[in-house]
């Protein structure tokens, strides 16, 4: 019999015939009272790699029976299997990575192997013109909405602002319509900023010579700007297609255009197409331009803007070179045009073996034609031609030899079709 106040736990053990009731051993009684079995098994298996060894008592590890050991082996085995599965997955991922990034063999096939032939610019223009225009009604609706805003554009310009058009599609035709409808009786000049050889000097020469009627030769761009600034008696409208063109993106060109835009009697209508074009202007330039930004999206193709780009399937017929020379010579004085024509004539008369004419010999011929009065004047004019890449010089035997870097066939076509 148990003494009064003492608690005894009785456990039934044995099979169906054995109904003997035994008291548990002191060790098992102590284990049952302190820590639940499942919690102890969880510590020994799942968290064994995270808990220090002192967390487990020696008597717990020593008194595990056979059934408990079999459970532990099963748990540990499943954990090892899981590690092997994860390891196999990582191995497959690594192999897949190197397979997807394996070295590929470059093909030696080129576009010339297709035998597509080459087309000239005229033929390409005819093909594009015959192509059906998609969404023509929607485009026309957009353009008509922009055209209806032309009077508002003119008000912006008269109030001292300058107009900058942006958006998807070529704005060239839209700006030309604005010139015809709203600037018909004003002094207006159109500049194609996408032209490959355009320079800021060309723009200033066009303003001073064509709009202001000046035949003076200016020593610097600052003198030209001062001359334009003094001609306040005439309102000048400057229409620039692609003010973000390759040759107008430099700091000097944008600074000069900004000074023109800041003049009260000079008004600029321009377009941009490059996505980073606004980065051309800092706060000081934006203050000079004083832009009104207008979204003129029309989805028109960039036919004229891309006509000067080179392509493997476009035959180079010399039309770009002829257009470039015509554009540059248009803004030059008659004597400057005569100098270029004289050099071109000498080159054509000499034939394919022409290696250039020395500066001194060419100077004598120019003096005979009364084109220059000193070698300094000739050098100044040649510098301008070299800037436009119309004339090149090569040093040989201590002398400079001059030539026109254009094929003789193209040069002959230019002289026959151009009045200079």
C-alpha positions as CSV (number, residue, x, y, z in Angstrom):
1,X,0.0,0.0,0.0
2,X,1.2,3.5,-0.7
3,X,1.6,5.8,2.1
4,X,-0.8,8.7,2.6
5,X,0.1,11.7,0.4
6,X,2.2,9.7,-2.1
7,X,1.1,9.5,-5.6
8,X,1.6,6.2,-7.6
9,X,1.1,5.8,-11.4
10,X,0.0,2.3,-12.5
11,X,0.7,1.1,-16.1
12,X,-0.8,-2.0,-17.6
13,X,1.7,-4.0,-19.6
14,X,1.8,-7.4,-21.3
15,X,-0.3,-9.2,-23.7
16,X,-4.0,-10.1,-23.6
17,X,-3.5,-12.9,-20.9
18,X,-1.1,-10.9,-18.9
19,X,-2.9,-8.3,-16.8
20,X,-0.2,-7.7,-14.2
21,X,0.0,-4.1,-13.1
22,X,3.5,-2.8,-12.6
23,X,4.9,0.5,-11.3
24,X,7.1,2.4,-13.8
25,X,10.8,2.6,-13.1
26,X,12.1,5.8,-11.5
27,X,14.0,6.8,-14.7
28,X,11.0,6.4,-17.0
29,X,8.8,8.1,-14.5
30,X,11.2,11.0,-14.4
31,X,11.3,11.2,-18.2
32,X,7.5,11.1,-18.5
33,X,7.0,13.9,-15.9
34,X,9.7,16.3,-17.3
35,X,9.7,16.2,-21.2
36,X,7.0,14.8,-23.5
37,X,8.1,12.0,-25.8
38,X,7.3,13.8,-29.1
39,X,9.2,16.9,-28.1
40,X,12.3,14.9,-27.2
41,X,12.2,13.0,-30.5
42,X,11.8,16.3,-32.3
43,X,14.9,17.7,-30.6
44,X,16.9,14.6,-31.4
45,X,16.0,14.4,-35.1
46,X,14.8,17.6,-36.7
47,X,16.8,20.1,-34.7
48,X,19.9,18.0,-33.9
49,X,22.0,20.1,-36.4
50,X,21.1,23.4,-34.8
51,X,21.0,22.7,-31.0
52,X,24.3,22.2,-29.0
53,X,25.1,18.8,-27.5
54,X,24.6,20.0,-24.0
55,X,20.9,20.3,-24.7
56,X,20.5,16.6,-24.5
57,X,21.0,14.7,-21.3
58,X,23.1,11.6,-21.3
59,X,20.4,9.5,-19.7
60,X,18.0,10.4,-22.5
61,X,20.4,9.2,-25.2
62,X,21.3,6.0,-23.2
63,X,17.7,5.0,-22.3
64,X,16.2,4.9,-25.8
65,X,14.7,1.6,-26.6
66,X,14.7,-0.4,-29.8
67,X,11.4,1.0,-31.1
68,X,12.6,4.5,-30.6
69,X,15.9,3.8,-32.4
70,X,14.0,2.4,-35.4
71,X,11.9,5.6,-35.6
72,X,15.0,7.7,-35.4
73,X,16.7,5.8,-38.2
74,X,13.7,6.3,-40.4
75,X,13.6,10.0,-39.7
76,X,17.3,10.4,-40.4
77,X,17.1,8.3,-43.5
78,X,14.3,10.4,-44.9
79,X,16.4,13.6,-44.2
80,X,19.4,12.1,-46.1
81,X,17.2,11.2,-49.0
82,X,15.9,14.7,-49.1
83,X,19.4,16.0,-49.2
84,X,20.3,13.7,-52.1
85,X,17.2,14.9,-54.0
86,X,18.1,18.5,-53.5
87,X,21.7,17.8,-54.6
88,X,20.4,16.1,-57.7
89,X,18.2,19.0,-58.5
90,X,21.1,21.5,-58.1
91,X,23.3,19.3,-60.4
92,X,20.6,19.3,-63.0
93,X,20.2,23.1,-62.8
94,X,24.0,23.5,-63.2
95,X,24.1,21.3,-66.2
96,X,21.1,23.1,-67.7
97,X,22.8,26.4,-67.2
98,X,26.0,25.4,-69.0
99,X,23.9,23.7,-71.8
100,X,21.9,26.9,-72.4
101,X,25.1,29.0,-72.3
102,X,27.2,26.8,-74.5
103,X,29.4,28.3,-77.2
104,X,27.5,28.6,-80.5
105,X,29.1,28.5,-83.9
106,X,28.7,31.6,-86.0
107,X,27.4,31.2,-89.5
108,X,29.6,32.3,-92.4
109,X,26.5,33.3,-94.5
110,X,26.1,36.9,-95.5
111,X,23.5,39.1,-97.1
112,X,25.3,39.0,-100.4
113,X,24.7,35.2,-100.6
114,X,21.0,36.0,-100.9
115,X,21.5,37.7,-104.3
116,X,18.8,40.3,-103.6
117,X,20.5,42.9,-105.8
118,X,20.8,46.6,-105.1
119,X,18.3,49.3,-105.7
120,X,18.8,53.0,-106.2
121,X,17.1,55.6,-104.2
122,X,14.6,56.4,-107.0
123,X,13.5,52.8,-107.3
124,X,13.1,52.5,-103.5
125,X,10.9,55.7,-103.5
126,X,8.7,54.2,-106.2
127,X,8.3,51.0,-104.3
128,X,7.4,52.8,-101.1
129,X,5.0,55.1,-102.9
130,X,3.1,52.1,-104.4
131,X,2.8,50.4,-101.0
132,X,-0.7,50.6,-99.5
133,X,-0.8,53.0,-96.5
134,X,-2.2,51.4,-93.4
135,X,-4.6,53.3,-91.2
136,X,-4.7,56.2,-93.7
137,X,-7.9,57.6,-92.4
138,X,-6.6,57.7,-88.8
139,X,-3.4,59.4,-89.9
140,X,-5.3,62.0,-91.9
141,X,-7.5,62.7,-88.9
142,X,-4.4,63.3,-86.7
143,X,-2.8,65.6,-89.3
144,X,-6.1,67.6,-89.7
145,X,-6.2,68.1,-86.0
146,X,-2.7,69.5,-86.0
147,X,-3.4,71.7,-89.0
148,X,-6.3,73.2,-87.2
149,X,-3.9,74.3,-84.5
150,X,-1.7,76.4,-86.9
151,X,-3.2,79.7,-85.9
152,X,-2.4,79.0,-82.3
153,X,1.2,78.2,-83.2
154,X,1.4,81.6,-84.9
155,X,0.1,83.3,-81.7
156,X,2.8,81.4,-79.7
157,X,5.5,82.7,-82.0
158,X,4.2,86.3,-81.9
159,X,4.1,86.3,-78.1
160,X,7.8,85.5,-77.9
161,X,7.8,81.7,-77.6
162,X,9.4,79.2,-79.9
163,X,7.6,76.1,-81.0
164,X,9.1,72.6,-80.6
165,X,7.1,69.6,-82.0
166,X,7.7,66.1,-80.9
167,X,6.0,62.7,-81.2
168,X,6.0,59.5,-83.2
169,X,6.1,60.1,-87.0
170,X,7.8,62.5,-89.4
171,X,7.0,66.2,-88.7
172,X,8.6,67.5,-91.9
173,X,5.4,67.6,-94.0
174,X,3.5,69.2,-91.2
175,X,6.1,72.0,-90.8
176,X,6.1,72.6,-94.5
177,X,2.3,73.0,-94.4
178,X,2.7,75.5,-91.7
179,X,5.1,77.5,-93.8
180,X,2.8,77.5,-96.8
181,X,-0.4,78.5,-94.9
182,X,0.8,80.7,-92.1
183,X,4.2,82.1,-93.2
184,X,3.3,82.8,-96.9
185,X,4.1,86.5,-96.7
186,X,6.9,86.3,-94.0
187,X,10.6,85.9,-94.3
188,X,11.0,82.2,-93.7
189,X,13.8,79.7,-94.3
190,X,13.6,75.9,-93.9
191,X,16.6,74.0,-92.6
192,X,16.9,70.2,-92.8
193,X,18.8,69.3,-89.7
194,X,19.0,65.6,-90.7
195,X,21.2,66.5,-93.6
196,X,24.7,64.8,-93.1
197,X,26.8,67.9,-94.0
198,X,24.7,70.6,-92.4
199,X,26.6,73.0,-90.2
200,X,25.7,76.0,-88.1
201,X,27.6,78.2,-90.5
202,X,25.3,77.1,-93.3
203,X,22.3,78.2,-91.3
204,X,23.8,81.6,-90.5
205,X,24.8,82.1,-94.1
206,X,21.3,81.4,-95.3
207,X,19.9,83.9,-92.8
208,X,22.3,86.7,-93.6
209,X,22.5,86.1,-97.4
210,X,19.0,85.0,-98.4
211,X,16.8,86.6,-95.8
212,X,18.7,89.8,-95.0
213,X,20.3,90.2,-98.4
214,X,23.9,90.7,-97.1
215,X,26.8,89.8,-99.3
216,X,29.4,90.6,-96.6
217,X,31.9,88.0,-95.5
218,X,32.0,87.7,-91.7
219,X,35.1,86.8,-89.8
220,X,33.4,84.8,-87.1
221,X,30.0,83.5,-86.1
222,X,29.8,86.2,-83.4
223,X,29.9,88.8,-86.1
224,X,27.1,87.1,-87.9
225,X,25.0,86.9,-84.8
226,X,25.6,90.6,-84.1
227,X,24.6,91.5,-87.6
228,X,21.4,89.5,-87.3
229,X,20.7,91.0,-83.9
230,X,20.9,94.5,-85.4
231,X,18.5,93.8,-88.2
232,X,15.4,94.3,-86.1
233,X,13.4,95.8,-89.0
234,X,12.5,92.3,-90.3
235,X,10.7,89.4,-88.7
236,X,12.6,86.1,-89.4
237,X,11.0,82.7,-89.1
238,X,13.4,79.7,-88.9
239,X,11.9,76.3,-89.5
240,X,14.3,73.5,-88.5
241,X,13.5,69.9,-89.3
242,X,15.3,67.7,-86.7
243,X,17.0,70.3,-84.6
244,X,18.5,67.2,-82.9
245,X,20.3,66.1,-86.1
246,X,23.7,64.5,-85.9
247,X,25.6,67.7,-87.0
248,X,23.5,70.0,-84.8
249,X,23.8,68.1,-81.5
250,X,27.1,69.7,-80.5
251,X,27.3,72.3,-77.8
252,X,28.4,75.1,-80.2
253,X,25.5,74.7,-82.6
254,X,22.9,74.6,-79.9
255,X,24.4,77.6,-78.2
256,X,24.2,79.6,-81.5
257,X,20.7,78.5,-82.2
258,X,19.7,79.5,-78.6
259,X,21.1,83.0,-79.2
260,X,19.1,83.3,-82.4
261,X,16.0,82.1,-80.6
262,X,16.5,84.7,-77.9
263,X,16.3,87.6,-80.4
264,X,12.9,89.3,-80.4
265,X,12.6,89.3,-84.2
266,X,13.7,85.7,-84.7
267,X,11.2,82.9,-84.3
268,X,12.0,79.2,-84.5
269,X,9.7,76.3,-85.3
270,X,11.6,73.0,-84.8
271,X,11.0,69.3,-84.5
272,X,12.8,66.5,-82.6
273,X,12.7,62.7,-83.1
274,X,15.5,61.3,-80.9
275,X,14.2,60.0,-77.6
276,X,17.0,61.7,-75.7
277,X,16.8,65.0,-77.5
278,X,15.6,67.0,-74.4
279,X,19.0,66.3,-72.9
280,X,20.6,68.7,-75.4
281,X,19.4,71.7,-73.3
282,X,20.3,72.6,-69.8
283,X,18.5,75.3,-67.8
284,X,20.4,78.2,-69.5
285,X,19.7,76.9,-73.0
286,X,16.0,76.3,-72.2
287,X,15.8,79.8,-71.0
288,X,17.2,81.0,-74.4
289,X,14.9,78.8,-76.5
290,X,11.7,79.4,-74.4
291,X,10.0,76.4,-76.0
292,X,6.3,75.6,-76.3
293,X,6.2,71.8,-76.5
294,X,3.6,70.4,-78.8
295,X,2.8,66.7,-79.3
296,X,2.4,66.2,-83.1
297,X,2.2,62.5,-83.3
298,X,1.1,61.4,-86.8
299,X,2.7,58.0,-87.4
300,X,4.0,59.1,-90.8
301,X,7.1,57.2,-92.1
302,X,10.6,58.9,-91.9
303,X,11.2,58.7,-95.7
304,X,13.1,61.9,-96.1
305,X,15.0,61.7,-92.8
306,X,16.4,58.2,-93.6
307,X,17.1,58.9,-97.3
308,X,20.7,59.8,-96.5
309,X,21.4,56.6,-94.5
310,X,23.6,54.0,-96.1
311,X,22.4,50.4,-96.7
312,X,23.8,47.2,-98.1
313,X,20.8,46.9,-100.5
314,X,20.9,50.5,-101.7
315,X,23.0,51.4,-104.7
316,X,25.1,54.5,-104.1
317,X,24.4,56.5,-107.2
318,X,26.0,59.8,-106.0
319,X,22.7,61.6,-105.4
320,X,23.6,62.2,-101.8
321,X,26.9,63.7,-102.8
322,X,25.3,65.9,-105.4
323,X,22.6,67.0,-103.0
324,X,25.3,67.8,-100.4
325,X,27.4,69.9,-102.8
326,X,24.3,71.8,-104.0
327,X,23.2,72.6,-100.5
328,X,26.6,73.9,-99.5
329,X,27.4,75.9,-102.6
330,X,24.0,77.6,-102.6
331,X,25.0,79.7,-99.6
332,X,28.4,80.7,-100.9
333,X,29.6,83.8,-102.7
334,X,30.1,83.7,-106.5
335,X,33.9,83.8,-106.1
336,X,33.7,80.8,-103.7
337,X,31.6,78.9,-106.2
338,X,34.0,79.8,-109.0
339,X,36.9,78.3,-106.9
340,X,35.2,75.0,-106.5
341,X,34.1,74.9,-110.1
342,X,37.7,75.6,-111.2
343,X,39.1,72.8,-109.1
344,X,36.4,70.4,-110.3
345,X,37.1,71.3,-113.9
346,X,40.8,70.7,-113.5
347,X,40.1,67.3,-111.9
348,X,37.8,66.2,-114.8
349,X,40.2,67.3,-117.5
350,X,43.1,65.4,-115.9
351,X,41.1,62.1,-115.9
352,X,41.4,59.1,-113.5
353,X,45.1,59.6,-113.0
354,X,44.6,63.0,-111.3
355,X,46.4,63.0,-107.9
356,X,45.7,66.6,-107.0
357,X,46.9,70.0,-107.8
358,X,49.4,71.9,-105.7
359,X,48.3,74.9,-103.7
360,X,50.6,77.3,-105.4
361,X,49.6,76.2,-108.9
362,X,45.9,76.4,-108.0
363,X,46.5,79.8,-106.6
364,X,48.0,81.1,-109.8
365,X,45.0,79.7,-111.8
366,X,42.6,81.4,-109.4
367,X,44.4,84.7,-109.8
368,X,44.1,84.4,-113.5
369,X,40.3,84.0,-113.2
370,X,40.2,87.0,-110.7
371,X,38.7,84.7,-108.0
372,X,41.1,85.7,-105.3
373,X,43.5,88.6,-104.6
374,X,45.9,86.8,-102.2
375,X,46.8,83.4,-101.0
376,X,45.3,84.2,-97.6
377,X,41.9,84.7,-99.1
378,X,42.2,81.3,-101.0
379,X,43.3,79.5,-97.8
380,X,40.3,80.9,-95.9
381,X,37.9,79.7,-98.6
382,X,39.6,76.3,-98.8
383,X,39.2,75.9,-95.1
384,X,35.4,76.3,-95.4
385,X,35.4,73.7,-98.2
386,X,37.4,71.3,-96.1
387,X,35.0,71.8,-93.2
388,X,32.2,70.6,-95.5
389,X,34.4,67.8,-96.8
390,X,34.0,69.1,-100.4
391,X,37.7,69.5,-100.9
392,X,40.5,67.5,-99.4
393,X,44.2,68.2,-99.2
394,X,47.2,65.7,-99.1
395,X,50.7,66.6,-98.2
396,X,53.3,65.3,-100.6
397,X,56.9,66.4,-101.1
398,X,56.4,69.3,-98.8
399,X,53.4,70.7,-100.6
400,X,49.6,70.4,-100.3
401,X,47.8,68.9,-103.2
402,X,44.0,69.6,-103.5
403,X,41.3,67.4,-105.0
404,X,37.5,66.9,-104.8
405,X,36.8,63.6,-103.0
406,X,34.0,62.6,-105.4
407,X,33.9,60.1,-108.2
408,X,34.5,61.9,-111.6
409,X,31.2,60.6,-113.0
410,X,29.2,62.1,-110.1
411,X,31.3,65.3,-110.4
412,X,30.5,65.6,-114.1
413,X,26.8,65.1,-113.4
414,X,26.9,67.8,-110.8
415,X,28.6,70.4,-113.1
416,X,26.2,69.6,-115.9
417,X,23.0,69.9,-113.8
418,X,24.0,72.7,-111.4
419,X,24.4,76.4,-112.3
420,X,27.4,77.7,-110.5
